[in-house]
Amino acid sequence: MDKQIWIAMTFIAFLLLFTVVGIYSATQKQNTTNDYLLASRNVNPWLTALSAMATGQSGYLFIGVIGFTYKVGVASIWIPVAWAIGDYIAWWLIFKKLRLVSQQTNSDTVSSFLGQENLGQGKNNGRSITIISALITIAFLGTYASAQLVAASKGLNAIFGWNYQLGVIIGAIIVVIYCFSGGIRASIWTDSVQAILMIGSLLVLCVVGLINCGGFGELWAKLNAIDPKLTNWIPANLPWGFFPYFLGWVVAGFGAVGQPHILVRAMAIDSAENVALARNIKFVCGQMNSATAFGVGLTARALLPDLMTSSDPELALPYLSMELLPAVMVGLMLAGLFSAAISTADSQILSCSAALSQDLIPNTANSYRMAKIATLIVTAIVLVIALTGDNNVFALVIFSWSILACSLGPLLVLRVWQKPISVPVAIAMMIIGIIVSIAWNLGLGLSSAIYEVLPGMATGFIVYGIVHFLIDSRELSK
């Protein structure tokens, strides 16, 4: 009991720290929708980088990736490696231009940016694009946010024995407090503090785990003794071989171009010239986290092999921390896990509320009060999904990420590069991207060969290419 009291005290202390940071950020805010949604486009690159890293890795890293590594072994390393390559390419090719063009078009949300090109031409032709992309955002980014609340509740359940429902509700309440404190500014500031905690907590547990295993050599021997497949570098049973598998996950990382909660970080940075610095900071910090999460997953499998049969492998991090660390450090780990999940959930809920208040109900676009009401509505929707849906964090995140990447990603790339595109083609790209993604995963069952983001995004670009080839052919024939 004494240990749980110390864990709780440490955990609460860090939550109070995040709350103070969020409240302090409110002293810098302006009561405008632009400030609530984009922090007046004045966020420095360090905060942008740390926030983007925290909101991108989230509870998915602490719960999903560590649990996946626990089950698969060293072959799991290729997903974060490939993902990092694709993510870096997205920041390199797209995000600087996004910052420039979004300001030129006066777009405060991702959906308004996608529909913007057709605005102001006598009638609002791009309105249908904005509506459809906003609905996609609310539906699938909301599902993504629900996975974060589930991840947070899993940590509380493992350490305090609380039921999942209570943990989900606590997470939702904290998200609302963060959002109401100062909108995206509070989200970015608290994300940045939480990112530092994520880096430190994972590093501590990874090092302690390796020491308890007896070093890298002993860790390898223990894994090999449990199951020789755990020490195979190439994943087993790849239907089409390693290269298509790896390429699919590279494109998955590039799928950041379809994630509104990440895109708004690039839109909010203080200068397009600082995107490169933010990209490099994010890349270095993100790889540190991925490496230590990989180490935690492996050491957990070696030291706690019974989780595969007696519990949930996605609880490897909280169980390993309780096994190896003193109470104060367990509180640190729980705070790291919880903050990783909440830092993403608040960003995603803000993006969904922006889609609701700014894009679906344009008459309230300048209403600061309506933006906050939309935040409450979206949080309630996400809460219902979290309480009634699947509690597999890895599966929820992978599914939601793929749908958003395939539906919004190709269109956003074309908008960023200011390519001409008609409303029917834009809508077709979004709908076909969703259909292909779902069919590839659930219908054909080919996600183990190539992750569905690759065929889904490729189909969107192919639709655009075919239409423009036909248009160009008609022009030449005249």
C-alpha positions in Angstrom: 0.0 0.0 0.0 2.9 2.4 0.9 4.4 1.8 -2.6 1.1 2.7 -4.3 0.8 5.9 -2.2 4.3 7.0 -3.4 3.4 6.1 -7.0 0.2 8.1 -6.8 2.0 11.1 -5.2 4.6 11.1 -8.0 2.0 10.7 -10.7 -0.2 13.5 -9.3 2.9 15.8 -9.0 3.6 15.4 -12.7 0.0 15.9 -13.6 0.0 19.1 -11.6 3.1 20.2 -13.4 1.5 19.7 -16.8 -1.6 21.6 -15.6 0.5 24.5 -14.4 2.2 24.7 -17.7 -1.2 24.6 -19.5 -2.6 27.4 -17.2 0.6 29.5 -17.7 0.2 29.2 -21.5 -3.2 30.8 -21.1 -1.5 34.0 -20.0 0.0 34.2 -23.5 -3.3 33.5 -25.4 -5.6 35.7 -27.3 -9.3 35.1 -27.2 -9.6 34.5 -31.0 -10.3 31.4 -32.9 -7.0 31.7 -34.8 -5.1 31.7 -31.5 -7.2 28.8 -30.2 -6.6 26.7 -33.3 -3.1 27.8 -34.5 -1.6 29.8 -31.6 -1.5 32.8 -33.9 1.1 31.0 -36.1 3.8 32.0 -33.6 5.2 28.7 -32.1 9.0 28.4 -31.9 10.6 25.4 -33.7 11.8 23.6 -30.5 8.2 23.6 -29.1 6.9 22.6 -32.5 9.4 19.7 -32.7 8.8 18.3 -29.2 5.1 18.7 -29.5 5.0 17.0 -32.9 7.1 14.1 -31.5 4.9 13.7 -28.4 1.6 13.9 -30.3 2.9 11.6 -33.0 4.3 8.8 -30.8 1.8 9.0 -28.0 0.4 6.1 -26.0 0.9 4.1 -29.2 4.6 4.0 -28.4 4.3 3.3 -24.7 1.6 0.7 -25.0 1.2 -0.4 -28.6 4.8 -0.5 -29.9 6.3 -1.9 -26.7 3.6 -4.6 -26.7 4.2 -5.4 -30.3 8.0 -5.7 -29.7 7.2 -8.0 -26.7 5.3 -10.3 -29.0 7.4 -10.2 -32.1 11.0 -9.7 -30.8 13.8 -7.9 -32.7 12.0 -8.1 -36.1 9.7 -5.4 -34.8 12.5 -2.8 -35.3 11.8 -2.4 -39.0 8.4 -0.6 -38.4 9.8 2.4 -36.4 12.9 2.6 -38.7 10.8 2.6 -41.9 8.2 4.9 -40.3 10.9 7.4 -39.3 12.2 7.5 -42.9 8.8 8.2 -44.3 8.0 10.8 -41.7 11.3 12.6 -42.4 10.5 12.7 -46.1 7.1 14.2 -45.3 8.6 17.0 -43.2 11.3 17.6 -45.8 9.0 17.8 -48.9 5.6 18.9 -47.7 5.6 20.7 -44.3 7.5 23.9 -45.2 5.3 24.5 -48.2 2.3 23.7 -46.1 3.2 26.5 -43.7 3.5 29.0 -46.5 0.4 28.0 -48.5 -1.9 27.7 -45.5 -1.1 31.2 -44.5 -1.5 32.5 -48.0 -4.9 30.9 -48.3 -5.8 32.0 -44.7 -6.6 28.4 -43.7 -7.0 27.8 -40.0 -7.9 24.1 -40.3 -6.7 21.2 -42.5 -10.2 20.7 -44.0 -10.5 24.4 -44.9 -7.1 24.1 -46.5 -8.2 21.1 -48.6 -11.2 23.0 -49.9 -9.6 26.4 -50.2 -8.5 26.4 -53.8 -12.0 26.6 -55.1 -13.2 29.3 -52.8 -13.9 32.9 -53.9 -14.8 32.0 -57.6 -18.4 33.3 -57.6 -19.6 30.4 -55.4 -18.1 28.2 -52.8 -17.3 25.2 -55.0 -14.9 23.8 -52.5 -17.5 23.6 -49.7 -18.2 19.9 -50.3 -14.5 19.0 -50.1 -14.3 20.8 -46.7 -17.4 19.1 -45.4 -16.3 15.6 -46.4 -12.8 16.0 -45.2 -14.1 17.4 -41.9 -16.4 14.4 -41.4 -13.5 12.0 -42.1 -11.4 13.9 -39.6 -14.1 13.7 -36.8 -14.8 10.0 -37.5 -11.3 8.6 -37.8 -9.2 11.1 -35.8 -11.8 10.7 -33.1 -11.3 6.9 -33.1 -7.5 7.6 -33.0 -8.1 9.8 -29.9 -10.1 7.1 -28.2 -7.1 4.8 -28.5 -5.1 7.3 -26.5 -7.6 7.3 -23.7 -7.6 3.5 -23.7 -3.8 3.6 -23.5 -3.9 5.9 -20.5 -6.5 3.8 -18.8 -4.4 0.6 -19.4 -1.5 2.2 -17.4 -3.8 3.2 -14.5 -5.4 -0.3 -14.5 -2.0 -2.1 -14.4 -0.6 -0.1 -11.6 -3.6 0.9 -9.4 -6.0 -1.8 -10.4 -8.7 0.7 -11.6 -11.1 -0.4 -14.2 -10.7 0.8 -17.8 -13.8 3.0 -17.7 -12.6 5.1 -14.8 -9.2 5.6 -16.4 -10.8 6.7 -19.7 -13.1 9.2 -18.0 -10.1 10.7 -16.0 -8.2 11.0 -19.2 -11.1 12.8 -21.0 -11.5 15.3 -18.1 -7.8 16.1 -18.2 -7.9 16.6 -22.0 -10.8 19.1 -21.6 -8.8 21.0 -18.9 -5.8 21.3 -21.2 -7.8 22.3 -24.2 -9.8 25.0 -22.3 -6.6 26.4 -20.8 -5.4 27.8 -24.0 -6.4 25.7 -27.1 -3.6 24.6 -29.3 -1.0 26.8 -27.4 -1.7 24.9 -24.2 -1.6 21.6 -26.1 1.8 22.4 -27.6 3.4 23.7 -24.4 2.2 20.8 -22.3 3.2 18.4 -25.1 6.7 19.8 -25.0 7.1 19.2 -21.3 5.6 15.7 -21.7 8.0 14.9 -24.6 10.9 15.5 -22.2 9.3 13.2 -19.6 8.7 10.6 -22.3 12.4 10.6 -23.4 13.6 10.4 -19.8 11.2 7.8 -18.5 11.8 5.4 -21.4 15.6 5.8 -21.2 15.6 5.0 -17.4 13.5 1.9 -17.8 15.5 0.6 -20.8 18.8 1.0 -19.0 17.5 -0.6 -15.8 16.0 -3.4 -17.8 19.2 -4.1 -19.7 21.2 -4.1 -16.4 18.8 -6.6 -14.9 19.1 -8.8 -18.0 22.9 -8.8 -17.6 23.6 -6.8 -20.7 23.0 -7.2 -24.4 24.5 -10.7 -24.6 22.5 -12.1 -21.8 19.3 -10.4 -23.1 19.9 -12.1 -26.5 20.5 -15.5 -24.9 17.3 -15.2 -22.8 15.2 -14.2 -25.8 16.6 -17.1 -27.8 15.9 -19.5 -25.0 12.2 -18.4 -24.8 11.7 -18.6 -28.5 14.4 -18.6 -31.2 12.0 -16.6 -33.5 12.4 -13.6 -31.1 16.0 -13.1 -32.3 15.3 -13.3 -36.0 15.9 -9.9 -37.6 13.5 -10.5 -40.5 9.8 -10.9 -39.7 8.4 -14.4 -40.3 5.8 -15.3 -42.9 6.0 -12.2 -45.1 3.8 -13.1 -48.1 5.7 -10.9 -50.6 9.1 -10.7 -48.9 10.9 -8.1 -46.9 11.2 -5.2 -49.3 7.5 -4.6 -50.0 6.9 -5.0 -46.2 9.5 -2.3 -45.4 8.4 0.0 -48.2 4.8 -0.2 -47.0 5.9 1.1 -43.6 8.0 3.8 -45.1 4.9 5.1 -46.9 3.0 4.7 -43.6 5.4 7.2 -42.1 4.9 9.5 -45.0 1.2 9.2 -44.1 1.8 12.0 -41.6 0.6 14.2 -44.5 -2.9 13.0 -43.8 -2.9 13.5 -40.0 -4.6 16.8 -39.0 -3.2 16.8 -35.4 0.4 16.7 -36.8 -0.2 19.0 -39.8 -1.5 21.8 -37.6 1.9 21.9 -35.9 3.5 22.8 -39.2 0.8 25.4 -39.8 1.4 26.9 -36.4 5.2 27.3 -36.5 6.5 30.9 -36.4 8.3 30.7 -39.8 8.5 28.3 -42.7 12.3 28.7 -42.5 12.2 27.0 -39.1 10.5 23.9 -40.3 13.9 22.3 -41.2 15.2 22.8 -37.6 12.0 21.4 -36.1 12.2 18.4 -38.4 15.7 17.6 -37.3 15.0 18.0 -33.6 11.9 15.8 -33.9 13.8 13.2 -35.8 16.6 12.9 -33.3 14.3 12.9 -30.2 11.8 10.5 -31.9 14.6 8.0 -32.7 15.8 8.1 -29.1 12.3 7.2 -28.0 11.8 4.4 -30.6 15.2 2.9 -29.6 14.5 2.9 -25.9 10.9 1.6 -26.4 12.3 -1.2 -28.5 14.7 -2.0 -25.6 11.9 -2.0 -23.1 9.8 -4.4 -25.1 12.7 -6.9 -25.5 13.8 -6.7 -21.8 10.2 -7.1 -20.7 9.9 -10.3 -22.8 13.1 -11.6 -21.2 12.2 -10.7 -17.6 8.4 -11.1 -17.7 7.8 -13.9 -20.2 4.4 -15.0 -18.8 2.6 -11.9 -20.0 1.9 -13.7 -23.3 -0.4 -16.1 -21.5 -1.4 -14.6 -18.2 -2.0 -11.0 -19.1 -1.9 -8.3 -21.9 1.5 -7.8 -23.6 0.5 -4.2 -24.1 0.9 -3.8 -20.3 4.6 -4.7 -20.5 5.8 -1.2 -19.6 3.8 -0.7 -16.4 4.4 -4.2 -15.2 8.2 -4.0 -15.9 8.5 -0.7 -14.1 6.7 -2.1 -11.1 9.0 -5.1 -11.1 12.3 -3.2 -11.4 11.8 0.4 -10.2 11.3 2.1 -6.8 7.8 3.6 -6.2 8.8 7.2 -7.2 10.3 6.0 -10.5 7.1 3.9 -11.2 5.2 7.1 -10.7 7.5 8.7 -13.3 6.9 5.9 -15.7 3.1 6.1 -15.3 3.3 9.9 -15.8 5.3 9.3 -18.9 2.8 6.8 -20.3 -0.2 8.9 -19.3 1.3 12.1 -20.7 2.2 10.4 -24.0 -1.4 9.4 -24.4 -3.0 12.7 -23.3 -0.6 14.8 -25.3 -2.0 13.1 -28.5 -5.6 13.0 -27.4 -5.8 16.7 -26.7 -4.3 17.5 -30.1 -6.6 15.2 -31.9 -9.7 16.4 -30.1 -8.7 20.0 -30.9 -8.4 19.1 -34.6 -11.8 17.4 -34.5 -13.4 20.3 -32.7 -11.9 22.7 -35.3 -13.5 20.5 -38.1 -16.8 20.7 -36.3 -16.9 24.4 -35.4 -15.0 25.9 -38.3 -15.7 23.6 -41.2 -19.1 21.9 -40.7 -20.7 25.0 -39.1 -19.0 27.9 -40.9 -21.5 30.5 -39.4 -19.7 30.0 -36.0 -16.2 30.1 -37.4 -15.3 33.2 -35.6 -17.0 32.3 -32.3 -14.4 31.5 -29.6 -17.3 30.2 -27.4 -18.5 27.8 -30.1 -14.9 26.5 -30.5 -15.0 25.5 -26.8 -18.4 24.0 -27.1 -17.3 21.9 -30.0 -14.4 20.7 -27.9 -16.8 19.4 -25.3 -19.0 17.7 -28.0 -16.0 16.0 -29.6 -14.6 14.9 -26.3 -18.0 13.3 -25.4 -18.0 11.4 -28.8 -14.4 10.2 -28.2 -15.3 9.1 -24.7 -18.2 7.0 -26.0 -15.9 5.3 -28.6 -13.2 4.6 -26.0 -15.8 3.1 -23.5 -17.5 0.9 -26.1 -14.8 0.1 -28.7 -11.8 -2.2 -29.1 -9.1 -1.9 -26.4 -6.2 -2.9 -28.6 -4.2 0.3 -28.9 -1.9 -0.9 -31.6 -4.8 -2.0 -33.9 -6.9 1.1 -33.3 -4.0 3.5 -34.1 -2.8 1.6 -37.2 -6.4 1.5 -38.5 -7.1 5.2 -37.9 -3.7 6.3 -39.2 -4.2 4.4 -42.5 -7.7 5.8 -43.2 -6.6 9.4 -42.6 -3.4 8.9 -44.6 -5.2 7.4 -47.6 -8.2 9.8 -47.6 -6.6 13.1 -46.8 -2.9 12.6 -47.6 -2.9 12.6 -51.5 -5.2 15.6 -51.7 -3.2 17.6 -49.2 0.1 16.9 -51.1 -1.6 18.3 -54.3 -3.0 21.3 -52.5 0.5 22.0 -51.0 2.0 21.9 -54.4 -0.9 24.0 -55.7 -1.9 21.6 -58.5 -5.3 22.2 -60.1 -7.9 19.8 -59.1 -11.7 19.7 -59.6 -14.2 19.1 -56.8 -15.4 15.7 -58.1 -11.8 14.4 -58.5 -10.9 15.6 -55.0 -13.9 13.8 -53.5 -13.3 10.7 -55.5 -9.7 10.6 -54.2 -10.8 10.8 -50.6 -13.5 8.2 -51.0 -11.5 5.7 -53.0 -8.6 6.1 -50.6 -10.8 4.9 -47.8 -12.3 2.1 -49.8 -8.9 0.7 -50.9 -7.5 1.0 -47.4 -10.3 -1.0 -45.8 -10.6 -3.5 -48.7 -6.8 -4.1 -48.6 -6.9 -4.8 -44.8 -10.2 -6.4 -44.1 -11.2 -7.7 -47.5 -8.0 -9.0 -49.1 -6.1 -9.4 -45.9 -2.9 -8.2 -47.5 -1.7 -5.8 -44.7 0.9 -8.3 -43.6 2.5 -8.1 -47.1 2.2 -4.3 -47.6 0.7 -1.9 -45.1 -2.5 -0.5 -46.7 -1.3 3.1 -46.7 0.8 2.4 -49.8 -2.0 1.1 -52.0 -4.5 3.5 -50.5 -2.4 6.6 -51.2 -1.2 5.3 -54.5 -4.7 4.9 -55.7 -5.5 8.5 -54.8 -2.6 9.8 -56.9 -3.5 7.4 -59.7 -7.1 8.7 -59.9 -5.7 12.3 -60.2 -3.2 11.2 -62.8 -5.8 9.4 -65.0 -8.2 12.4 -64.9 -5.5 14.8 -65.9 -4.1 12.5 -68.6 -7.6 12.4 -70.1 -8.0 16.2 -69.8 -4.6 16.8 -71.4 -5.5 14.4 -74.2 -8.8 16.2 -74.9 -6.9 19.5 -75.0 -4.4 18.2 -77.5 -7.1 16.7 -79.7 -8.9 20.1 -80.1 
